[in-house]
Amino acid sequence: MDYINGSIPTEINVTIDRVATVDAPNNYLITGNPYDMNDQIRFNVSDDTVFLDQNGNQISLWDITPGQLVRVEHAIFQTLSIPPQSPAFLIQIL
């Protein structure tokens, strides 16, 4: 799933929410209410995940901070864990 080279997944979900937690060393971020795990989604990132700022410029997970509004394109499936987890294909700061 390489957005840069044109391989885009055919089925995706889109989530727009505030970042609750960023854990760059462990390759994930969590969106939703930082005080309620039942109102969160964990997005796992990989080397193929694309990160963009408000202007569409490439950034890294390290540049995203809690409180920012993001648009996440992710898989149509989620784990049954709390919070649910899904692989992220593209994360853009809004």
BAKOL-389763 format. One record per atom (N, C-alpha, C, O): residue number from 1; residue in one letter; atom name; x, y, z. Coordinates in Angstrom, 3 decimals. Each point is the difference from the previous one (the first is absolute). Layout:
N
SITE     i   aa   at          x          y          z
SITE   NUM    A   CA          X          Y          Z
...
This chain:
94
SITE     i   aa   at          x          y          z
SITE     1    M    N      0.832     -1.170      0.000
SITE     1    M   CA     -0.832      1.170      0.000
SITE     1    M    C      0.882      1.240      0.000
SITE     1    M    O      0.300      0.569      1.049
SITE     2    D    N      0.088     -0.184     -2.188
SITE     2    D   CA      0.952      1.080     -0.143
SITE     2    D    C     -0.645      1.163     -0.734
SITE     2    D    O     -0.029      0.013     -1.230
SITE     3    Y    N     -0.486      0.963      1.964
SITE     3    Y   CA     -0.678      1.148     -0.597
SITE     3    Y    C      0.923      0.777     -0.926
SITE     3    Y    O     -0.432      0.505     -1.036
SITE     4    I    N      1.690     -0.410      1.407
SITE     4    I   CA      0.945      0.793     -0.774
SITE     4    I    C      0.187     -0.599     -1.394
SITE     4    I    O      0.053      0.737     -0.985
SITE     5    N    N      0.046     -2.047      0.894
SITE     5    N   CA      0.231     -0.647     -1.286
SITE     5    N    C     -1.277     -0.468     -0.680
SITE     5    N    O      0.063     -0.703     -1.009
SITE     6    G    N     -1.217      1.079      1.540
SITE     6    G   CA     -1.250     -0.239     -0.687
SITE     6    G    C     -0.748     -1.269      0.353
SITE     6    G    O     -1.023     -0.277     -0.627
SITE     7    S    N      1.467     -0.505      1.587
SITE     7    S   CA     -0.708     -1.209      0.390
SITE     7    S    C     -0.910      0.320      1.182
SITE     7    S    O      0.419     -0.063      1.155
SITE     8    I    N     -1.660      0.405     -1.459
SITE     8    I   CA     -0.950      0.415      1.025
SITE     8    I    C     -0.980     -1.138      0.265
SITE     8    I    O     -0.505     -0.600     -0.949
SITE     9    P    N      0.225      0.287      2.205
SITE     9    P   CA     -0.980     -1.049      0.296
SITE     9    P    C     -1.347      0.343     -0.628
SITE     9    P    O     -0.377      1.169     -0.074
SITE    10    T    N     -0.345     -2.191     -0.377
SITE    10    T   CA     -1.278      0.254     -0.662
SITE    10    T    C     -1.118      0.299      0.992
SITE    10    T    O     -0.931      0.732     -0.334
SITE    11    E    N      0.998     -1.271      1.524
SITE    11    E   CA     -1.029      0.254      1.011
SITE    11    E    C      0.656      0.564      1.248
SITE    11    E    O      0.880     -0.622      0.595
SITE    12    I    N     -1.326      1.812     -0.210
SITE    12    I   CA      0.543      0.649      1.195
SITE    12    I    C     -1.127      0.613      0.804
SITE    12    I    O     -1.078      0.274     -0.527
SITE    13    N    N      1.332     -0.064      1.791
SITE    13    N   CA     -0.841      0.810      0.867
SITE    13    N    C      0.737      1.304      0.257
SITE    13    N    O      1.228      0.052     -0.073
SITE    14    V    N     -1.972      0.990      0.371
SITE    14    V   CA      0.598      1.286      0.338
SITE    14    V    C     -0.508      0.400      1.376
SITE    14    V    O     -1.202     -0.032      0.266
SITE    15    T    N      2.122      0.405      0.595
SITE    15    T   CA     -0.332      0.503      1.332
SITE    15    T    C      0.604      1.384      0.146
SITE    15    T    O      1.179      0.205     -0.287
SITE    16    I    N     -2.000      0.754      0.739
SITE    16    I   CA      0.489      1.348      0.302
SITE    16    I    C     -0.221      0.212      1.487
SITE    16    I    O     -1.131     -0.051      0.483
SITE    17    D    N      2.223      0.290      0.241
SITE    17    D   CA     -0.098      0.146      1.452
SITE    17    D    C      1.269      0.656      0.519
SITE    17    D    O      0.961      0.205     -0.742
SITE    18    R    N     -0.972      0.117      2.020
SITE    18    R   CA      1.171      0.588      0.662
SITE    18    R    C      0.934     -1.103      0.476
SITE    18    R    O     -0.434     -1.082      0.397
SITE    19    V    N      1.717      1.382     -0.448
SITE    19    V   CA      1.017     -0.934      0.478
SITE    19    V    C      0.003      0.021      1.523
SITE    19    V    O      0.100      1.061      0.617
SITE    20    A    N     -0.208     -2.238     -0.022
SITE    20    A   CA      0.058     -0.122      1.457
SITE    20    A    C      1.419     -0.315      0.457
SITE    20    A    O      0.480      0.561      0.985
SITE    21    T    N      0.193     -1.464     -1.706
SITE    21    T   CA      1.336     -0.459      0.362
SITE    21    T    C      0.793     -0.307     -1.256
SITE    21    T    O     -0.541     -0.516     -0.978
SITE    22    V    N      1.817      0.836      1.011
SITE    22    V   CA      0.912     -0.393     -1.073
SITE    22    V    C      1.130     -0.798      0.639
SITE    22    V    O      0.640      0.467      0.942
SITE    23    D    N     -0.399     -1.656     -1.451
SITE    23    D   CA      1.113     -0.822      0.465
SITE    23    D    C      0.848     -0.345     -1.224
SITE    23    D    O     -0.107     -1.092     -0.557
SITE    24    A    N      0.940      2.031      0.154
SITE    24    A   CA      0.826     -0.176     -1.198
SITE    24    A    C      0.979     -1.169      0.126
SITE    24    A    O      0.171     -0.737     -0.971
SITE    25    P    N      0.487      0.529      2.135
SITE    25    P   CA      0.924     -1.133      0.085
SITE    25    P    C     -0.678     -1.355     -0.230
SITE    25    P    O      0.627     -0.946     -0.478
SITE    26    N    N     -1.914      0.867      0.823
SITE    26    N   CA     -0.728     -1.266     -0.165
SITE    26    N    C     -0.953      0.017     -1.192
SITE    26    N    O     -0.817     -0.908     -0.155
SITE    27    N    N      0.916      1.930     -0.682
SITE    27    N   CA     -0.711      0.090     -1.274
SITE    27    N    C     -1.525     -0.025      0.099
SITE    27    N    O     -0.661     -0.776     -0.690
SITE    28    Y    N      0.110      1.628      1.549
SITE    28    Y   CA     -1.448      0.143      0.012
SITE    28    Y    C     -0.408      1.357      0.542
SITE    28    Y    O      0.769      0.692      0.667
SITE    29    L    N     -2.009     -0.338     -0.979
SITE    29    L   CA     -0.622      1.154      0.646
SITE    29    L    C     -1.427     -0.374      0.332
SITE    29    L    O     -0.581     -0.892     -0.618
SITE    30    I    N      0.024      1.574      1.590
SITE    30    I   CA     -1.368     -0.248      0.444
SITE    30    I    C     -0.790      1.284     -0.176
SITE    30    I    O      0.456      1.080      0.377
SITE    31    T    N     -1.654     -1.205     -0.960
SITE    31    T   CA     -0.892      1.154     -0.118
SITE    31    T    C     -1.190     -0.200      0.926
SITE    31    T    O     -0.278     -1.110      0.454
SITE    32    G    N     -0.415      2.206     -0.185
SITE    32    G   CA     -1.203     -0.066      0.825
SITE    32    G    C      0.191      0.669      1.341
SITE    32    G    O      0.929      0.783      0.201
SITE    33    N    N     -1.824     -1.105      0.711
SITE    33    N   CA     -0.005      0.581      1.339
SITE    33    N    C      1.163     -0.577      0.814
SITE    33    N    O      0.039     -1.205      0.249
SITE    34    P    N      0.908      2.054      0.168
SITE    34    P   CA      1.156     -0.525      0.736
SITE    34    P    C     -0.352     -0.580      1.371
SITE    34    P    O      0.828     -0.668      0.619
SITE    35    Y    N     -2.042      0.916     -0.144
SITE    35    Y   CA     -0.408     -0.470      1.328
SITE    35    Y    C     -0.975     -1.168     -0.064
SITE    35    Y    O     -0.476     -0.457      1.039
SITE    36    D    N      0.167     -0.040     -2.246
SITE    36    D   CA     -0.980     -1.073     -0.140
SITE    36    D    C      0.465     -0.981     -1.079
SITE    36    D    O     -0.141      0.278     -1.191
SITE    37    M    N      0.692     -1.423      1.600
SITE    37    M   CA      0.495     -0.988     -0.956
SITE    37    M    C     -1.101     -0.537     -0.906
SITE    37    M    O      0.284     -0.491     -1.092
SITE    38    N    N     -1.534      0.579      1.532
SITE    38    N   CA     -1.109     -0.472     -0.819
SITE    38    N    C     -0.325      0.963     -1.134
SITE    38    N    O     -0.801     -0.322     -0.878
SITE    39    D    N      1.412      1.492      0.891
SITE    39    D   CA     -0.221      1.008     -1.039
SITE    39    D    C      1.321      0.315     -0.701
SITE    39    D    O      0.291      1.156     -0.305
SITE    40    Q    N      0.500     -2.194      0.054
SITE    40    Q   CA      1.306      0.167     -0.637
SITE    40    Q    C      0.194     -1.044     -1.091
SITE    40    Q    O     -0.647     -1.047     -0.001
SITE    41    I    N      1.539      1.349     -0.917
SITE    41    I   CA      0.474     -0.967     -0.990
SITE    41    I    C      1.524      0.109     -0.053
SITE    41    I    O      0.563      1.093     -0.058
SITE    42    R    N      0.078     -2.246      0.079
SITE    42    R   CA      1.460     -0.041     -0.140
SITE    42    R    C      0.315     -0.286     -1.465
SITE    42    R    O     -0.492     -0.975     -0.569
SITE    43    F    N      1.314      1.830     -0.037
SITE    43    F   CA      0.411     -0.189     -1.379
SITE    43    F    C      1.462     -0.427     -0.022
SITE    43    F    O      0.887      0.748      0.412
SITE    44    N    N     -0.655     -1.953     -0.896
SITE    44    N   CA      1.357     -0.523     -0.122
SITE    44    N    C      0.567      0.466     -1.329
SITE    44    N    O     -0.666     -0.076     -1.032
SITE    45    V    N      1.902      0.559      1.064
SITE    45    V   CA      0.630      0.517     -1.209
SITE    45    V    C      1.160     -0.908     -0.404
SITE    45    V    O      0.575     -0.711      0.824
SITE    46    S    N     -0.253      0.756     -2.099
SITE    46    S   CA      1.091     -0.807     -0.540
SITE    46    S    C      0.893      0.897     -0.847
SITE    46    S    O     -0.217      1.208     -0.084
SITE    47    D    N      1.206     -1.802     -0.530
SITE    47    D   CA      0.872      0.755     -0.906
SITE    47    D    C     -0.768      0.525     -1.210
SITE    47    D    O      0.442      0.947     -0.650
SITE    48    D    N     -1.584     -1.552      0.343
SITE    48    D   CA     -0.808      0.420     -1.144
SITE    48    D    C     -0.995      1.110      0.336
SITE    48    D    O     -0.582      0.599     -0.904
SITE    49    T    N      0.380     -0.319      2.192
SITE    49    T   CA     -0.943      1.054      0.386
SITE    49    T    C      0.540      1.352     -0.430
SITE    49    T    O      1.174      0.307      0.203
SITE    50    V    N     -2.050      0.499     -0.801
SITE    50    V   CA      0.372      1.344     -0.451
SITE    50    V    C     -0.522      1.000      1.016
SITE    50    V    O     -1.143     -0.095      0.446
SITE    51    F    N      1.979      1.052     -0.081
SITE    51    F   CA     -0.366      1.069      0.935
SITE    51    F    C      0.100      1.322     -0.734
SITE    51    F    O      1.007      0.284     -0.649
SITE    52    L    N     -2.063      0.532      0.753
SITE    52    L   CA     -0.025      1.290     -0.679
SITE    52    L    C     -0.393      1.099      0.973
SITE    52    L    O     -0.784     -0.220      0.924
SITE    53    D    N      1.344      1.419     -1.145
SITE    53    D   CA     -0.418      1.142      0.799
SITE    53    D    C     -1.224      0.643     -0.655
SITE    53    D    O     -0.561     -0.555     -0.945
SITE    54    Q    N      0.146      1.723      1.445
SITE    54    Q   CA     -1.190      0.682     -0.500
SITE    54    Q    C      0.128      0.398     -1.470
SITE    54    Q    O     -1.006      0.161     -0.690
SITE    55    N    N      2.233     -0.002      0.215
SITE    55    N   CA      0.240      0.434     -1.377
SITE    55    N    C      0.316     -1.158     -0.944
SITE    55    N    O      0.306      0.224     -1.171
SITE    56    G    N     -0.376     -1.450      1.665
SITE    56    G   CA      0.281     -1.158     -0.839
SITE    56    G    C      1.465     -0.365     -0.090
SITE    56    G    O      0.379     -0.843     -0.813
SITE    57    N    N      0.453      1.465      1.637
SITE    57    N   CA      1.431     -0.321      0.019
SITE    57    N    C      0.239     -1.232      0.874
SITE    57    N    O     -0.653     -0.178      1.028
SITE    58    Q    N      1.587     -0.662     -1.446
SITE    58    Q   CA      0.302     -1.189      0.787
SITE    58    Q    C      0.679      0.375      1.309
SITE    58    Q    O      0.887      0.852      0.044
SITE    59    I    N     -1.330     -1.513      1.022
SITE    59    I   CA      0.574      0.150      1.330
SITE    59    I    C      0.207     -1.406      0.550
SITE    59    I    O     -0.120     -0.977     -0.739
SITE    60    S    N      0.429      0.866      2.020
SITE    60    S   CA      0.122     -1.316      0.625
SITE    60    S    C     -0.947     -0.078      1.191
SITE    60    S    O     -0.578      1.003      0.419
SITE    61    L    N      0.431     -2.192      0.107
SITE    61    L   CA     -0.833     -0.195      1.191
SITE    61    L    C      0.510      0.866      1.148
SITE    61    L    O     -0.785      0.448      0.836
SITE    62    W    N      2.089     -0.214     -0.792
SITE    62    W   CA      0.612      0.804      1.062
SITE    62    W    C     -0.501      1.442     -0.023
SITE    62    W    O      0.104      0.696      1.010
SITE    63    D    N     -0.644     -0.233     -2.137
SITE    63    D   CA     -0.472      1.379     -0.137
SITE    63    D    C     -1.440      0.184      0.462
SITE    63    D    O     -0.480      1.132      0.075
SITE    64    I    N     -0.213     -2.214      0.234
SITE    64    I   CA     -1.399      0.078      0.421
SITE    64    I    C     -0.051      0.049      1.521
SITE    64    I    O      0.719     -0.733      0.678
SITE    65    T    N     -1.581      1.609     -0.145
SITE    65    T   CA     -0.089      0.174      1.450
SITE    65    T    C     -1.443     -0.138      0.488
SITE    65    T    O     -0.939      0.256     -0.753
SITE    66    P    N      0.765     -0.659      2.010
SITE    66    P   CA     -1.340     -0.096      0.562
SITE    66    P    C     -0.752      1.326     -0.127
SITE    66    P    O      0.573      1.080      0.142
SITE    67    G    N     -1.863     -1.199     -0.413
SITE    67    G   CA     -0.856      1.171     -0.139
SITE    67    G    C     -0.230      0.415     -1.444
SITE    67    G    O     -0.965      0.705     -0.296
SITE    68    Q    N      1.852     -1.138     -0.616
SITE    68    Q   CA     -0.175      0.360     -1.405
SITE    68    Q    C     -1.168     -0.775     -0.603
SITE    68    Q    O     -0.252     -1.151      0.356
SITE    69    L    N     -0.453      1.806     -1.274
SITE    69    L   CA     -1.071     -0.643     -0.750
SITE    69    L    C      0.625     -0.685     -1.203
SITE    69    L    O      0.746      0.622     -0.757
SITE    70    V    N     -1.051     -1.910      0.580
SITE    70    V   CA      0.578     -0.764     -1.103
SITE    70    V    C     -1.084     -0.736     -0.775
SITE    70    V    O     -1.072     -0.316      0.515
SITE    71    R    N      1.399      0.061     -1.765
SITE    71    R   CA     -0.824     -0.847     -0.867
SITE    71    R    C      0.806     -1.251     -0.256
SITE    71    R    O      1.113      0.065     -0.521
SITE    72    V    N     -1.681     -1.226      0.892
SITE    72    V   CA      0.712     -1.267     -0.124
SITE    72    V    C     -0.726     -0.894     -0.998
SITE    72    V    O     -1.181     -0.302      0.174
SITE    73    E    N      1.882     -0.116     -1.209
SITE    73    E   CA     -0.511     -1.016     -0.916
SITE    73    E    C      0.565     -1.323      0.494
SITE    73    E    O      1.214     -0.171      0.107
SITE    74    H    N     -2.113     -0.765      0.192
SITE    74    H   CA      0.430     -1.254      0.621
SITE    74    H    C     -0.794     -1.180     -0.536
SITE    74    H    O     -0.944      0.167     -0.773
SITE    75    A    N      1.340     -1.357      1.193
SITE    75    A   CA     -0.644     -1.239     -0.452
SITE    75    A    C     -1.471     -0.020      0.410
SITE    75    A    O     -0.411      0.687      0.935
SITE    76    I    N     -0.368     -1.486     -1.652
SITE    76    I   CA     -1.425     -0.096      0.308
SITE    76    I    C     -0.257     -0.920      1.191
SITE    76    I    O     -1.142     -0.132      0.442
SITE    77    F    N      2.174     -0.494      0.073
SITE    77    F   CA     -0.152     -0.882      1.160
SITE    77    F    C      0.696      0.596      1.214
SITE    77    F    O      0.916      0.814     -0.119
SITE    78    Q    N     -1.380     -1.247      1.304
SITE    78    Q   CA      0.607      0.391      1.269
SITE    78    Q    C      0.029     -1.219      0.906
SITE    78    Q    O     -0.828     -0.902     -0.126
SITE    79    T    N      1.787      0.885      1.040
SITE    79    T   CA      0.032     -1.079      0.981
SITE    79    T    C     -1.143      0.195      0.992
SITE    79    T    O     -0.589      1.079      0.071
SITE    80    L    N      0.282     -2.111      0.685
SITE    80    L   CA     -1.048      0.075      1.013
SITE    80    L    C      0.542      0.458      1.352
SITE    80    L    O     -0.689     -0.109      1.014
SITE    81    S    N      1.901      0.613     -0.996
SITE    81    S   CA      0.621      0.461      1.234
SITE    81    S    C     -0.566      1.361      0.409
SITE    81    S    O     -0.739      0.638     -0.751
SITE    82    I    N      1.102     -0.218      1.947
SITE    82    I   CA     -0.351      1.347      0.467
SITE    82    I    C      1.306      0.718      0.283
SITE    82    I    O      0.726     -0.409      0.907
SITE    83    P    N     -0.394      1.469     -1.646
SITE    83    P   CA     -0.770      0.493     -1.141
SITE    83    P    C      0.210     -0.887     -1.216
SITE    83    P    O      0.994     -0.721     -0.086
SITE    84    P    N     -1.947      0.777     -0.870
SITE    84    P   CA      0.195     -0.766     -1.225
SITE    84    P    C      1.232      0.508     -0.746
SITE    84    P    O      0.382      1.163      0.126
SITE    85    Q    N      0.232     -2.054     -0.903
SITE    85    Q   CA      1.202      0.347     -0.749
SITE    85    Q    C     -0.222     -0.238     -1.487
SITE    85    Q    O     -0.700     -0.931     -0.399
SITE    86    S    N      1.304      1.784     -0.409
SITE    86    S   CA     -0.100     -0.120     -1.448
SITE    86    S    C      1.281      0.535     -0.622
SITE    86    S    O      0.567      0.968      0.508
SITE    87    P    N     -0.096     -1.572     -1.596
SITE    87    P   CA      1.174      0.541     -0.666
SITE    87    P    C     -0.343      1.281     -0.747
SITE    87    P    O     -1.024      0.080     -0.678
SITE    88    A    N      1.889      0.919      0.809
SITE    88    A   CA     -0.198      1.292     -0.669
SITE    88    A    C      0.791      0.035     -1.292
SITE    88    A    O      1.163     -0.401     -0.041
SITE    89    F    N     -1.808      0.887     -1.022
SITE    89    F   CA      0.666      0.148     -1.298
SITE    89    F    C      0.485      1.426     -0.195
SITE    89    F    O      1.084      0.229     -0.537
SITE    90    L    N     -1.895      0.734      0.980
SITE    90    L   CA      0.339      1.418     -0.160
SITE    90    L    C     -0.528      0.764      1.195
SITE    90    L    O     -1.136     -0.212      0.424
SITE    91    I    N      1.958      1.109      0.127
SITE    91    I   CA     -0.408      0.850      1.112
SITE    91    I    C      0.358      1.420     -0.390
SITE    91    I    O      1.160      0.305     -0.279
SITE    92    Q    N     -2.176      0.571      0.260
SITE    92    Q   CA      0.242      1.402     -0.348
SITE    92    Q    C     -0.512      0.906      1.090
SITE    92    Q    O     -1.121     -0.161      0.484
SITE    93    I    N      1.953      1.124     -0.095
SITE    93    I   CA     -0.410      1.012      0.957
SITE    93    I    C     -0.961      0.957     -0.705
SITE    93    I    O      0.262      0.439     -1.120
SITE    94    L    N     -1.365     -0.124      1.774
SITE    94    L   CA     -0.975      0.934     -0.584
SITE    94    L    C      0.123      1.366      0.636
SITE    94    L    O     -0.737      0.918     -0.362
